[in-house]
Amino acid sequence: MTTVTTHVLDTALGQPAAGVAVRLERVSDAGQEEIGHASTDADGRIRDIGPERLPPGVYRLVFGTAAYFAQQRTAAFFPEVAVTFTVAGEVPHYHVPLLLSPFGYTTYRGS
């Protein structure tokens, strides 16, 4: 398992959001650098994105919501959702879930 995992749930449909493209970026003064990418599985999960260990720093998960909602034939307000978070110390795992609907989203630090 990698250091970062995610789970995307479509709250409007009440089901996992399968096929959402997600990229993991490291954020620095020089900009963003992609360090991993994947798509959610049938259960809305990504269990393997990015390297096995992340050094301390600022990272971002970018969820491709426009393509997901287009596939659902649903108009949506946010073409993408970017969740920026800090990796500090020796925490072995970060789980960053996304609860998604066409006109809103919620995220939190999971376990």
N, C-alpha and C positions, 0 to 999 in steps of 0.2 A: 504494500500500500504506500502511496505517496503521502507527503506532508499535508496536501490540500485535497479535500473532497467537497462535493456539492450535491445537492438534491433540489430539483426544481419541481414545484407543484403548481398546476394550473387551478387556482381557486375558483375561477368562474365555471370550469367544467367539473371540478371536484375529482381530479385525477392527476397522475404524474404527467409532466410535460416531456414527452419523448422527442428526441431529435433536435434539441436546442444546442446550437454551437456555442462553445465557451472557450475563451482563451485566458491564460494566466500570464500576467505581465509583472515584471519587476519595475518599480517606479523609482527614478532617481532625478537628480538635478538636470541630467542630460536628456531626460524624457522617459519613455516607456520602452521596454524590451520584452518581446514575447518569449516566454520560457516554456510554454506548453499550450496545447489545445486538444480538445476532444468534444464529443457530442453526448448528450444525455441518452441513456439506454431506455428500454421500454418501461422501466420503473422510475424514470426521471433522474437517475443517478449518474454521477461520474465518480468512479472509484480510482481512477488513475490519470492524473493530470500533473504535469511538471515533474521536477526532480524529486528524488526520495527525501532530500533534506534541503531546507531553505535557510540561508543565513539570515540573521536579523535584518530587518528593513521594511520597506513599504511595498505592498503588492496589490494587484488589482485583478479581479475576475470580471470579464466583460461577457455578458450574455447576449447572444444575437436574437433578440425577441421579435424583430420585424419579420424575419424569415419564418420563425415559428408560427406567428399569428397569420401570416400570409398563407401558410400551409393549412391552417385551420379555417381560412376564408373569413377572418375576423379583423375588423379595423382595430388598430391599436394606437395609443398615444406615444409610447416610448419605443423608438427603433432599436435601442439597446439599453441594457442596464449595466452600469459599472459599479462594482462594489469594491471600495478601497479599504484595505485593512493592514494592520501592523503585525509583523512577526517579531517577537521579542524573546530572547533567551533560548532555552532548550525545550520549549513546548514541542512534543513530538508530532502533534496532529492538529490541523485546523479544519473544521467542517463549517462551510458557509452555505446554508440553505437559502433558497429564494422562493417566496410565495408570490405567484404572478397572476395578474388579471390584465385585461386589455387596457385598463386605465389607471393601474396602480400596482405597487409591489411592496413587499416587506422582506427584510432580511435580518439575520441575527447570527450570533456565534453559537453554533450547535456543538454537539458532543460526538 
